[in-house]
């Protein structure tokens, strides 16, 4: 993403966050006509202890030298959580990064061995653009990665562009919102990645749901949780998941769906795994 887009992102993000806070929540009078919901820029500046001009420059993306103390004050006023604070620092003070290194989308043989050893887990590896780079047998049995064309092996594309995605995820709307919030974290972290920019553009053009969710400017790391999958053979699966980033490849994340031992999902997954090995 180029510099102009990054500047726009800072402003859009801060405006979306001050719009969600009512004046009375921060001790300000709520009377008087307001053209927009939430806090005014002047009020954020006052509460953060900075000049109005300084805050306006920050919201316009012209605060690249802003200090941690100011960003912390703004984050406090806007009640940003840890992920949102990190995102604000990333987009407010963008650093030019090198493009993906050669081979960055390839998974080391040792990581593939680790996946294959996780026999009770449906596991796979995601890259920086939510591309699916590798998987084990159970991960493929649950998600059907091997049946997809390489260009379609992307979790965001699958959620928004593949009609089967809505069948796969009974709680599709929650999965969609989570996917967008996670993708925005990557978009802020790798703002100069042209392929990531192209992915966001493609999804925006082809999916009205994606456009709407992207405009909310939610940011969220998906480090762990529970995902419900409706498998065409195994039925409804409730899958707790954990993620791990390997130190040698920080842009690659291992995702492991591991059911509770003795649960109905564990039994169904074990049966599915036995069919895979036949």
C-alpha positions in Angstrom: 0.0 0.0 0.0 1.4 3.4 -0.9 1.9 6.4 1.3 -1.4 8.1 0.5 -3.3 4.9 1.4 -1.4 4.6 4.7 -2.2 8.3 5.5 -5.9 7.7 4.8 -5.9 4.5 7.0 -4.6 6.5 10.0 -7.4 9.0 9.7 -10.1 6.4 9.0 -9.0 4.3 11.9 -8.9 7.1 14.4 -12.3 8.5 13.2 -13.9 5.1 13.5 -12.6 4.8 17.1 -13.7 8.2 18.3 -17.1 7.7 16.7 -17.8 4.8 19.0 -17.3 6.7 22.2 -20.1 8.8 23.6 -19.0 12.2 25.2 -20.7 11.3 28.5 -18.5 8.2 28.8 -15.4 10.4 29.2 -17.0 13.1 31.4 -18.0 15.6 28.6 -21.4 17.1 28.3 -23.6 15.4 25.7 -25.8 18.4 24.9 -25.6 20.4 21.6 -25.9 19.3 18.0 -23.2 17.0 16.7 -22.8 16.4 13.0 -21.0 13.1 13.6 -21.3 10.5 16.4 -18.8 10.2 19.1 -16.0 12.5 20.1 -14.9 15.5 18.1 -11.2 15.9 17.2 -11.0 18.9 19.5 -12.3 16.8 22.4 -9.8 13.9 21.7 -7.0 16.4 21.7 -8.1 18.0 24.9 -8.4 14.7 26.7 -5.1 13.4 25.4 -3.3 16.6 26.4 -2.1 17.7 23.0 -2.9 20.6 20.8 -5.8 20.4 18.3 -3.4 21.1 15.4 -1.1 18.3 16.6 -4.0 15.8 16.7 -5.4 16.9 13.4 -1.9 16.3 11.8 -1.9 12.8 13.4 -5.3 12.0 12.0 -4.2 13.3 8.6 -1.3 10.9 8.6 1.3 13.6 9.0 2.4 12.6 12.5 5.2 10.1 11.5 7.4 11.5 14.3 4.8 11.3 16.9 6.0 10.0 20.3 5.0 6.9 22.2 3.7 9.1 24.9 1.2 10.9 22.6 0.1 7.6 21.0 -0.4 6.1 24.4 -2.5 9.2 25.5 -4.7 9.0 22.3 -5.1 5.2 22.8 -6.2 5.8 26.4 -8.8 8.4 25.3 -10.1 6.2 22.5 -10.0 3.1 24.7 -7.9 1.0 22.3 -7.1 -2.6 23.3 -3.6 -4.0 23.0 -4.0 -5.1 19.3 -5.5 -1.7 18.4 -2.7 0.1 20.1 -0.1 -1.9 18.2 -2.0 -1.3 14.9 -2.1 2.5 15.6 1.6 2.6 16.1 2.2 0.6 12.9 0.1 2.8 10.6 0.9 6.1 12.3 4.7 5.5 12.0 5.1 3.3 8.9 8.5 1.8 8.3 9.5 0.8 4.8 10.1 -2.9 4.8 11.8 -5.2 2.3 9.5 -7.2 0.1 9.0 -10.9 0.8 12.3 -12.7 0.7 12.7 -15.4 -1.9 11.2 -18.6 -0.6 9.1 -16.9 2.0 6.0 -18.7 0.8 7.7 -22.1 1.1 7.5 -24.2 4.3 10.6 -25.8 5.6 10.6 -29.7 5.5 10.9 -29.7 9.3 7.7 -27.8 9.7 5.9 -30.2 7.4 7.2 -33.1 9.5 5.8 -31.3 12.6 2.4 -31.0 10.9 2.4 -34.7 9.9 3.2 -35.7 13.5 0.2 -33.8 14.8 -2.1 -36.8 14.1 -5.0 -35.7 16.4 -5.0 -32.1 15.1 -6.2 -30.7 11.8 -3.2 -28.5 11.2 -2.0 -26.1 8.4 0.3 -23.2 7.9 -0.8 -19.7 6.9 1.4 -17.0 5.3 1.3 -13.2 5.7 -1.7 -12.9 3.3 -3.6 -15.8 4.9 -2.4 -18.0 2.1 -2.5 -21.7 3.0 1.1 -22.9 2.5 1.0 -26.5 3.9 -1.2 -28.9 5.8 -1.3 -32.4 7.3 -3.7 -35.2 6.3 -6.4 -34.3 8.8 -6.2 -30.6 8.0 -6.8 -31.4 4.4 -9.7 -33.8 5.3 -11.4 -31.1 7.2 -10.7 -28.2 4.9 -10.2 -29.8 1.5 -7.2 -27.7 0.6 -5.8 -30.2 -1.9 -9.0 -30.0 -4.0 -8.6 -26.2 -4.4 -6.5 -24.5 -7.1 -3.3 -23.0 -5.7 -4.7 -19.4 -6.1 -7.8 -20.4 -4.2 -5.9 -21.7 -1.2 -6.4 -18.5 0.8 -8.6 -18.3 3.9 -10.0 -14.8 3.1 -10.8 -15.7 -0.5 -12.5 -18.9 0.7 -14.7 -17.1 3.3 -15.8 -14.3 0.9 -15.5 -15.6 -2.6 -16.2 -19.4 -2.4 -19.9 -20.2 -2.0 -18.9 -23.4 -0.2 -17.5 -21.2 2.6 -20.9 -20.3 3.9 -21.8 -24.0 4.0 -18.5 -24.9 5.7 -18.9 -22.3 8.5 -22.4 -22.3 10.2 -21.4 -19.2 12.1 -20.3 -17.5 8.8 -20.9 -13.9 9.9 -18.7 -14.2 12.9 -16.0 -16.0 10.9 -16.2 -13.3 8.2 -15.8 -10.5 10.7 -12.9 -12.3 12.4 -11.2 -12.8 9.0 -11.4 -9.2 8.1 -10.1 -8.0 11.4 -7.2 -10.4 11.2 -6.4 -9.4 7.6 -6.3 -5.7 8.6 -3.6 -6.5 11.2 -1.5 -7.9 8.4 -2.4 -4.9 6.1 -1.0 -2.5 8.7 2.0 -4.6 9.4 2.9 -5.1 5.7 1.6 -1.9 4.2 4.0 -2.0 1.3 3.2 -5.5 0.2 1.6 -5.2 -3.3 0.2 -8.7 -3.3 -1.6 -8.0 0.0 -2.9 -4.7 -1.4 -4.1 -6.6 -4.5 -5.9 -9.1 -2.3 -7.7 -6.4 -0.3 -8.7 -4.7 -3.6 -10.0 -8.0 -5.1 -12.1 -8.8 -2.1 -13.4 -5.2 -2.0 -14.5 -5.4 -5.6 -16.0 -8.9 -5.5 -17.7 -9.0 -2.1 -20.1 -6.5 -0.7 -19.8 -8.2 2.7 -16.1 -7.7 2.7 -16.4 -4.0 1.8 -18.8 -3.4 4.6 -16.7 -5.2 7.2 -13.5 -3.6 5.9 -15.1 -0.1 6.4 -15.5 -0.9 10.1 -11.7 -0.8 10.6 -11.8 -3.6 13.2 -8.4 -5.1 14.1 -8.0 -8.4 15.9 -5.3 -11.0 16.3 -6.7 -14.6 16.0 -4.3 -16.4 18.2 -6.7 -18.9 19.7 -10.4 -19.6 19.9 -13.1 -22.1 18.8 -14.3 -22.6 15.2 -17.4 -24.5 14.2 -17.2 -26.4 10.9 -20.0 -28.3 9.1 -18.2 -31.1 7.3 -20.0 -32.9 4.5 -19.1 -36.3 5.9 -18.2 -36.0 9.5 -21.0 -33.5 10.4 -20.8 -30.7 12.8 -17.3 -30.2 14.3 -16.5 -27.9 17.3 -12.8 -27.3 17.0 -10.7 -25.3 19.5 -7.7 -23.9 17.8 -4.3 -22.5 18.8 -1.7 -20.7 16.6 2.1 -20.8 16.7 4.6 -18.6 14.9 7.9 -20.3 14.2 10.9 -18.1 15.2 12.8 -18.9 11.9 9.8 -17.9 9.7 7.9 -15.2 11.6 5.6 -14.5 8.7 4.3 -18.1 8.8 1.8 -19.3 11.4 0.9 -22.9 12.3 -2.8 -23.3 13.0 -3.9 -26.4 14.8 -7.6 -27.4 15.3 -7.5 -29.9 18.3 -10.8 -31.2 19.7 -11.4 -31.9 23.4 -10.4 -35.5 24.2 -13.4 -37.7 24.5 -15.7 -35.2 22.9 -18.1 -36.0 20.1 -16.0 -33.9 17.7 -12.9 -35.9 18.8 -14.7 -39.2 17.8 -15.8 -37.8 14.5 -12.4 -36.4 13.7 -10.8 -39.8 14.6 -13.2 -41.5 12.2 -12.4 -39.0 9.5 -8.7 -39.6 10.1 -9.2 -43.3 9.7 -10.8 -42.8 6.4 -8.0 -40.6 5.2 -5.4 -43.3 6.0 -7.3 -46.1 4.2 
